[in-house]
Amino acid sequence: MRSHAWLKVNELAQKSSSLKSAPHLSGDSVRDLYDALAVNYDADTRRNDYDVWVAMYQRLISRYGAPGNRLVDLGSGTGKAAIRFAASGYAVTGVDISPEMLRIAQARPGAERVRFAVADLRRLPDLGEFDVAVALGEPFDYLRNEEELGGALRGVANLLAPGGLLVFDINTHGHYERFSRTLSVDEREDMLMIWRGSRPARDGKGADLRVDRFATDDGTTWRRSAELHSWSYFAPPTVSRLLLATGYAELHTYGLFDGELNASVDEQRDRKRIVVARKPEPPR
Ligand SMILES: C[S@@+](CC[C@H](N)C(=O)[O-])C[C@H]1O[C@@H](n2cnc3c(N)ncnc32)[C@H](O)[C@@H]1O
């Protein structure tokens, strides 16, 4: 049975939809999307446990080894992971397409230990050389097709030192199937969000997420805005092929289920895959 709170939210959504001034649907590009939602990102992701995520990535880095401690965090967002990596001794550069996300990152305690740079993963500039590259929290899933993912992998390979390690997460097929049926509400005192997942019109793979956000300063007047996230699906053989084509040796792909890393992947059950690859040393 639906809760009373949900019914009220649903009515509110229907009323707002019929208002003359339709809500602005940002999402023309990932940069616009994240610039618009940046001020809310930390509150929206308040339940994510970055200590656990960063510790998991660090365990993988230690397990496979890296030539040094220069780390680039790809799609670093508001810096929650980047700052934790820096606190545990890495020399960190955080890269993101959204200047607003990075503005918030730079205001975080500990940000002075991180270098932040605005850059697009699809066209990475020369940011120096790194021993480790990480991408956590799904930045690669925002890339629209194989060409873009291949471009990103190639760009990262150009930044890695010989023997450098790449660790990234990517969503599973099962996650998208479940997520595309999501309808949920996140309620805070001054904000109410409706999350609606769907299959993307683009290719029927991956998932779209529309977030309708109602915010208030005084509890009386509510402003509505909307965001559209579009995630692509990259199957395991596609990722393996692109890694090979862009010069990596794939070391291992883990499955992530219920927060636990598993040595084998269950593409239906698992939430994500965690891919570990290396830029090989040139032959002597
Ligand atoms: C879900 S957020 C994750 C942020 C951060 N890694 C975390 O875990 O909190 C995805 C991030 O990827 C960034 N992103 C998406 N596409 C990108 C691209 N092509 N180039 C650079 N950053 C990108 C977004 O701006 C956003 O900050």
The ligand as an ORCA input file, in Angstrom:
! r2SCAN-3c Opt
* xyz 0 1
  C      27.913     10.459     -9.817
  S      29.132     11.696     -9.903
  C      30.480     10.924     -8.996
  C      31.413     11.945     -8.408
  C      32.474     11.365     -7.474
  N      33.367     10.459     -8.173
  C      31.822     10.684     -6.312
  O      31.928      9.460     -6.220
  O      31.182     11.388     -5.513
  C      29.732     11.568    -11.579
  C      30.737     12.649    -11.895
  O      31.292     12.383    -13.178
  C      31.477     13.609    -13.825
  N      31.526     13.372    -15.277
  C      30.596     12.774    -16.044
  N      30.978     12.777    -17.340
  C      32.206     13.365    -17.369
  C      33.124     13.685    -18.415
  N      32.868     13.374    -19.698
  N      34.281     14.285    -18.086
  C      34.566     14.608    -16.794
  N      33.719     14.370    -15.775
  C      32.555     13.751    -16.053
  C      30.265     14.442    -13.403
  O      30.452     15.825    -13.614
  C      30.143     14.045    -11.936
  O      30.855     14.904    -11.087
*
